[in-house]
Amino acid sequence: MSALTLLRGDVLEQLATLPAESVHCVVTSPPYWGQRDYSCAGQLGMEKTPQEYIAKMVAVFREVRRVLRSDGTLWMNMGDGYAGGGRGGNPEESAFRKQATNAGSLVPPSPMPPGLKPKDLIGMPWRLALALQADGWWLRQDIIWHKPNPMPESVTDRCTKAHEYIFILTKSARYFYDAEAVKENGVEPERQRNDQIGGDKSQAVRHSPGSMIGATATRNTRSVWTIPTQAYSEAHFATFPEALVEPCVLAGTSAKGCCPKCGAPWERGVETTKSFESGSGRSGNRIAGKQDLSASPTNSTPDIRQGPVVHSRTTGWRSTCACSNGSDPCTVLDPFFGSGTTGVVAIRHGRHCIGIELNPKYADMAERRIDSEVGLLAEVANG
């Protein structure tokens, strides 16, 4: 199997060529509505109204749902925009504009769509997410992509927009999700002490390790991801960042792979252990030596910095089917492939990627990029 299957053409037509239940994970950033004209026949995003755009997106993702496995996940990035202002210029310079994450001509101000007023926040991410939910998807989570380097905006009556959304959607209530693969660094435990609210902090009471709330060396990933936009020199614009795609691929697919016969993903076996470690307490070295004066005098060398820390480690992998013990790479799909960021990340982590791209310039760009950044690992099969 080639590392990349690149399908060129209309997204619905190309999705129709894929077998049902053949994809483990979908990671994509669809064209935003009314923001850029790619001058490509059949392009999405240039519909006259939000309702027309959403209807087309629902149709695309209905076909995505067909090819996605019942235990698969969809990770969809979507940004928002503002309604334009008509004569005298656009009062929102960011109106109908994706924040420099793709190439193409900016769409000029157009007649106000029904239901929107000048300067209205369109709310397209949630409009689309709720439409997909109504169409049968499980809407599992909204993740905030916080951009520390957002596009500047010359507005003075609202905050500069510095975030987009990633939605996790699934076909069922139970699905594959490798939480261990995307854990963050842990936090210090909360010290349970009698002076937590008010009181003289100099009289802090020393507690035994067993009375402290445990910390973890790592913790479950939080739902706000601070990731800068990423430039791509050939395209002269900031692309869908690799760091944004990576946790989606790692959590949504098995690093061990899947059954070659039925496609069932291997699951990670995880063991947790607890240890009491110096420095794991909230105050650390700053309160070393302080103790409860009423404690037993025999306890002459207390270390109030000690606290329980939970560690986890992978013990192995287990098959989720009864077919065989073999494994093939899991498959990641991006139906709006663009410059190929999803492919770069998926292949780098040993997954197979299927990309669908309508625009020939983007398809060629993605192919060159993957060949350059991933090299011989990215054998390409063109559809």
C-alpha positions as CSV (number, residue, x, y, z in Angstrom):
1,M,0.0,0.0,0.0
2,S,1.3,3.5,-0.9
3,A,1.8,5.9,1.9
4,L,-0.4,8.5,0.1
5,T,-3.4,8.1,-2.2
6,L,-4.1,11.4,-3.8
7,L,-7.5,11.7,-5.5
8,R,-7.9,14.6,-7.8
9,G,-11.4,16.0,-8.5
10,D,-14.8,16.8,-7.0
11,V,-14.9,15.7,-3.4
12,L,-18.3,14.0,-3.6
13,E,-17.3,12.1,-6.8
14,Q,-14.0,11.0,-5.3
15,L,-15.6,10.0,-1.9
16,A,-18.0,7.8,-3.9
17,T,-15.0,5.7,-5.1
18,L,-14.0,4.7,-1.6
19,P,-15.4,1.6,0.2
20,A,-17.7,2.0,3.1
21,E,-16.1,1.8,6.6
22,S,-12.6,2.0,5.1
23,V,-11.2,5.0,6.9
24,H,-10.1,5.2,10.6
25,C,-9.9,8.9,11.0
26,V,-10.8,12.1,9.1
27,V,-8.8,15.3,9.7
28,T,-9.8,18.3,7.6
29,S,-10.2,22.0,7.3
30,P,-13.0,22.7,4.7
31,P,-13.1,25.9,2.6
32,Y,-14.7,28.6,4.8
33,W,-17.8,30.2,3.5
34,G,-17.5,33.4,1.4
35,Q,-13.9,34.1,2.1
36,R,-11.7,33.1,-0.8
37,D,-12.3,32.5,-4.5
38,Y,-10.0,29.8,-5.9
39,S,-11.3,30.3,-9.5
40,C,-11.8,26.6,-9.7
41,A,-15.0,25.1,-11.2
42,G,-17.0,23.2,-8.6
43,Q,-15.3,24.9,-5.6
44,L,-17.1,25.0,-2.3
45,G,-17.3,28.2,-0.1
46,M,-18.8,30.6,-2.7
47,E,-22.4,29.8,-2.1
48,K,-24.8,32.9,-1.8
49,T,-26.1,32.1,1.6
50,P,-24.9,30.3,4.8
51,Q,-27.8,27.9,4.4
52,E,-26.7,26.8,0.9
53,Y,-23.1,26.3,2.1
54,I,-24.2,24.3,5.0
55,A,-26.5,22.1,2.8
56,K,-23.5,21.3,0.6
57,M,-21.2,20.6,3.6
58,V,-23.7,18.3,5.2
59,A,-23.9,16.3,1.9
60,V,-20.1,16.0,1.8
61,F,-19.8,14.9,5.4
62,R,-22.7,12.4,4.9
63,E,-20.5,10.7,2.4
64,V,-17.5,11.0,4.7
65,R,-19.6,9.3,7.4
66,R,-20.2,6.4,4.9
67,V,-16.5,5.8,4.4
68,L,-15.6,6.3,8.1
69,R,-15.4,3.2,10.2
70,S,-18.1,2.9,13.0
71,D,-15.3,3.3,15.5
72,G,-13.7,6.3,13.7
73,T,-13.5,10.0,14.4
74,L,-13.9,13.2,12.4
75,W,-11.7,16.2,13.4
76,M,-13.0,19.3,11.6
77,N,-11.4,22.7,11.7
78,M,-13.6,25.7,11.1
79,G,-13.1,29.4,11.6
80,D,-15.6,32.2,11.6
81,G,-16.1,35.6,10.0
82,Y,-18.1,38.8,10.0
83,A,-20.9,40.0,7.7
84,G,-19.8,42.8,5.4
85,G,-20.9,46.4,5.4
86,G,-22.0,47.4,1.9
87,R,-21.3,51.0,0.6
88,G,-18.5,53.0,2.0
89,G,-16.3,50.0,2.6
90,N,-16.4,46.9,4.8
91,P,-16.6,47.8,8.5
92,E,-15.0,44.4,9.4
93,E,-11.6,44.0,7.6
94,S,-11.8,40.3,8.6
95,A,-15.2,39.9,7.0
96,F,-15.5,36.7,5.1
97,R,-11.8,36.1,5.4
98,K,-10.0,33.0,6.6
99,Q,-7.0,34.1,8.6
100,A,-4.4,33.7,5.9
101,T,-4.6,29.9,6.0
102,N,-5.1,29.4,2.3
103,A,-4.3,31.1,-1.0
104,G,-6.8,32.6,-3.4
105,S,-8.4,36.0,-4.0
106,L,-10.3,37.6,-1.1
107,V,-14.0,37.8,-1.8
108,P,-15.2,41.4,-2.2
109,P,-18.2,42.6,-0.2
110,S,-21.4,41.2,-1.5
111,P,-25.1,41.8,-0.8
112,M,-26.0,40.9,2.8
113,P,-27.3,37.4,3.1
114,P,-30.8,37.1,4.6
115,G,-30.7,37.0,8.4
116,L,-27.4,38.7,8.8
117,K,-26.7,42.3,9.6
118,P,-23.6,44.4,9.0
119,K,-20.8,43.4,11.4
120,D,-22.7,40.3,12.6
121,L,-20.5,37.4,13.6
122,I,-21.7,34.7,11.2
123,G,-21.3,31.8,13.6
124,M,-20.5,29.4,10.8
125,P,-18.5,26.9,12.9
126,W,-21.5,26.2,15.2
127,R,-24.0,26.4,12.4
128,L,-22.2,23.6,10.6
129,A,-21.5,21.6,13.7
130,L,-25.1,21.6,14.8
131,A,-26.2,20.8,11.3
132,L,-24.0,17.8,11.2
133,Q,-25.3,16.8,14.6
134,A,-28.9,17.0,13.3
135,D,-27.8,14.9,10.3
136,G,-26.8,12.0,12.6
137,W,-23.3,12.7,13.8
138,W,-22.4,12.6,17.5
139,L,-20.9,16.0,18.3
140,R,-18.4,15.0,21.0
141,Q,-16.3,18.1,21.6
142,D,-15.4,21.6,20.6
143,I,-11.7,22.4,20.9
144,I,-10.4,25.9,20.8
145,W,-7.4,26.5,18.6
146,H,-5.8,29.6,20.2
147,K,-3.5,31.4,17.9
148,P,-0.7,33.4,19.6
149,N,0.1,35.0,16.3
150,P,-3.4,36.0,14.9
151,M,-3.9,38.2,11.8
152,P,-3.9,41.9,12.9
153,E,-7.3,43.6,12.8
154,S,-7.8,47.3,12.7
155,V,-11.0,47.2,14.8
156,T,-11.7,49.2,18.0
157,D,-15.1,47.9,19.1
158,R,-14.3,44.3,19.8
159,C,-11.4,42.0,20.6
160,T,-8.9,40.8,17.9
161,K,-10.0,37.4,16.9
162,A,-7.4,34.8,17.9
163,H,-9.1,31.5,17.8
164,E,-10.8,28.9,15.6
165,Y,-12.6,25.7,16.3
166,I,-11.9,22.0,16.0
167,F,-14.9,19.8,16.4
168,I,-14.7,16.1,17.1
169,L,-17.6,14.2,15.6
170,T,-18.2,10.4,15.6
171,K,-20.6,7.8,14.1
172,S,-21.5,6.3,17.4
173,A,-21.2,6.8,21.2
174,R,-18.2,4.4,21.4
175,Y,-15.2,4.9,19.2
176,F,-11.4,4.6,19.1
177,Y,-9.6,7.3,21.0
178,D,-6.0,7.0,22.2
179,A,-5.9,9.4,25.1
180,E,-2.5,8.2,26.2
181,A,-0.9,9.2,22.9
182,V,-1.8,12.9,23.4
183,K,-1.4,13.4,27.1
184,E,0.1,16.7,28.4
185,N,2.5,17.3,31.2
186,G,0.8,17.0,34.6
187,V,0.1,19.6,37.2
188,E,1.1,19.8,40.9
189,P,-1.4,18.4,43.3
190,E,-3.7,20.6,45.4
191,R,-2.6,20.5,49.0
192,Q,-5.5,20.0,51.4
193,R,-4.9,22.3,54.3
194,N,-6.9,24.0,56.9
195,D,-5.9,27.5,55.9
196,Q,-6.8,27.2,52.3
197,I,-9.5,29.9,52.6
198,G,-8.4,32.8,54.9
199,G,-6.4,32.4,58.0
200,D,-2.7,32.9,58.7
201,K,-0.7,31.2,55.9
202,S,2.3,31.1,58.2
203,Q,0.5,28.6,60.3
204,A,0.1,26.1,57.4
205,V,-0.5,22.6,58.7
206,R,1.6,19.7,57.5
207,H,-0.5,16.9,56.1
208,S,0.5,13.3,55.6
209,P,1.0,12.2,52.0
210,G,-2.2,10.2,52.1
211,S,-4.3,13.3,52.7
212,M,-3.1,15.1,49.5
213,I,-5.0,15.1,46.2
214,G,-2.8,13.2,43.7
215,A,-1.1,14.7,40.7
216,T,-0.2,13.0,37.5
217,A,3.1,13.0,35.6
218,T,0.9,13.5,32.6
219,R,-2.7,14.5,32.3
220,N,-5.6,14.2,29.8
221,T,-5.3,16.8,27.0
222,R,-7.2,20.0,27.7
223,S,-9.6,21.5,25.1
224,V,-7.7,24.7,24.4
225,W,-4.7,24.3,22.1
226,T,-2.2,27.2,21.8
227,I,-0.6,26.6,18.4
228,P,0.8,29.3,16.1
229,T,-0.1,29.4,12.4
230,Q,2.6,27.8,10.2
231,A,4.0,29.3,7.1
232,Y,4.7,27.3,4.0
233,S,7.3,28.9,1.7
234,E,6.0,27.6,-1.7
235,A,2.5,28.7,-1.0
236,H,3.4,32.1,0.5
237,F,0.6,31.7,3.2
238,A,0.1,30.2,6.6
239,T,-1.2,26.7,6.3
240,F,-3.2,24.3,8.5
241,P,-0.4,23.8,11.1
242,E,1.2,20.4,11.5
243,A,1.1,20.8,15.3
244,L,-2.7,21.2,15.0
245,V,-3.1,18.1,12.9
246,E,-0.7,15.9,15.0
247,P,-2.8,15.3,18.1
248,C,-5.8,14.6,15.9
249,V,-3.9,11.9,14.0
250,L,-2.3,10.4,17.2
251,A,-5.6,10.3,19.2
252,G,-7.7,9.2,16.2
253,T,-5.6,6.3,15.0
254,S,-3.6,3.4,16.6
255,A,0.2,3.7,16.5
256,K,0.3,-0.1,16.3
257,G,-2.0,-0.1,13.3
258,C,-5.0,-2.2,12.4
259,C,-6.0,-5.7,11.4
260,P,-5.1,-6.3,7.8
261,K,-8.3,-8.3,7.3
262,C,-11.1,-6.3,9.0
263,G,-9.3,-3.0,9.8
264,A,-10.0,-3.1,13.6
265,P,-7.4,-0.9,15.4
266,W,-5.0,-2.3,18.0
267,E,-5.6,-0.8,21.4
268,R,-2.9,0.4,23.8
269,G,-2.5,-1.4,27.1
270,V,-1.8,1.1,29.9
271,E,-0.5,0.5,33.5
272,T,-0.8,3.2,36.1
273,T,1.4,3.4,39.3
274,K,1.5,5.9,42.2
275,S,4.6,7.1,44.0
276,F,5.3,9.8,46.6
277,E,7.8,12.3,45.2
278,S,9.6,15.2,46.7
279,G,8.7,18.4,45.0
280,S,5.2,17.3,43.9
281,G,3.4,19.5,46.4
282,R,1.9,22.8,45.5
283,S,4.4,25.0,47.3
284,G,7.5,22.9,46.7
285,N,10.8,24.3,48.1
286,R,9.2,27.6,49.2
287,I,7.7,26.0,52.3
288,A,10.4,23.3,53.0
289,G,10.7,22.7,56.7
290,K,7.3,24.0,57.8
291,Q,5.3,21.5,59.7
292,D,2.3,21.0,62.0
293,L,3.6,21.8,65.4
294,S,1.0,19.5,66.9
295,A,2.2,16.5,65.0
296,S,4.1,13.7,66.7
297,P,7.5,14.8,67.9
298,T,9.0,11.6,66.6
299,N,8.4,12.8,63.1
300,S,11.5,15.0,63.2
301,T,12.3,15.2,59.4
302,P,9.0,15.9,57.6
303,D,9.1,16.8,53.9
304,I,5.8,18.5,53.2
305,R,6.7,18.7,49.6
306,Q,6.0,15.0,49.1
307,G,2.8,14.1,47.3
308,P,1.4,11.3,45.3
309,V,2.2,11.3,41.6
310,V,0.4,9.0,39.2
311,H,2.5,7.6,36.3
312,S,1.2,5.7,33.3
313,R,3.1,3.6,30.8
314,T,2.3,1.5,27.8
315,T,2.6,-2.2,28.5
316,G,1.8,-3.5,25.1
317,W,-1.0,-3.6,22.5
318,R,-4.0,-5.8,22.2
319,S,-6.1,-6.8,19.1
320,T,-9.7,-5.7,19.1
321,C,-10.7,-8.5,16.7
322,A,-10.3,-12.3,16.4
323,C,-8.9,-12.3,12.9
324,S,-5.1,-12.4,13.2
325,N,-2.1,-10.9,14.9
326,G,-0.9,-8.9,12.0
327,S,-1.1,-5.1,11.5
328,D,-1.3,-2.6,8.7
329,P,-1.1,1.2,9.0
330,C,-4.3,2.9,9.9
331,T,-5.9,5.2,7.3
332,V,-6.4,9.0,7.6
333,L,-8.6,10.8,5.2
334,D,-8.6,14.5,4.3
335,P,-11.3,15.3,1.8
336,F,-10.1,18.9,1.5
337,F,-6.4,18.2,1.1
338,G,-5.1,21.7,0.2
339,S,-1.3,21.9,0.6
340,G,-1.2,18.4,2.1
341,T,-0.5,19.1,5.8
342,T,-2.6,16.1,7.0
343,G,-0.7,13.9,4.6
344,V,2.7,15.1,5.9
345,V,1.7,14.4,9.5
346,A,0.0,11.1,8.9
347,I,2.8,9.7,6.9
348,R,5.5,11.0,9.3
349,H,3.7,8.9,12.0
350,G,3.4,5.8,9.9
351,R,-0.2,6.1,8.8
352,H,-1.6,5.8,5.3
353,C,-3.3,8.9,4.0
354,I,-6.0,9.5,1.4
355,G,-6.2,13.1,0.2
356,I,-8.9,14.6,-2.1
357,E,-8.2,17.9,-3.8
358,L,-10.2,19.6,-6.5
359,N,-7.7,22.3,-7.4
360,P,-4.8,21.0,-9.6
361,K,-2.4,23.6,-8.3
362,Y,-3.0,22.5,-4.7
363,A,-2.8,18.8,-5.6
364,D,0.6,19.4,-7.3
365,M,1.8,21.5,-4.4
366,A,0.8,18.8,-1.9
367,E,2.6,16.2,-3.9
368,R,5.8,18.2,-4.0
369,R,5.6,19.1,-0.3
370,I,5.1,15.5,0.8
371,D,7.9,14.3,-1.4
372,S,10.2,17.0,0.0
373,E,9.3,16.8,3.7
374,V,8.6,13.1,4.1
375,G,10.7,11.8,1.2
376,L,10.7,8.2,0.1
377,L,8.2,7.3,2.8
378,A,5.6,9.0,0.8
379,E,5.1,6.8,-2.2
380,V,2.2,8.3,-4.0
381,A,-0.6,6.6,-5.8
382,N,-2.6,9.1,-7.9
383,G,-6.3,8.5,-8.4
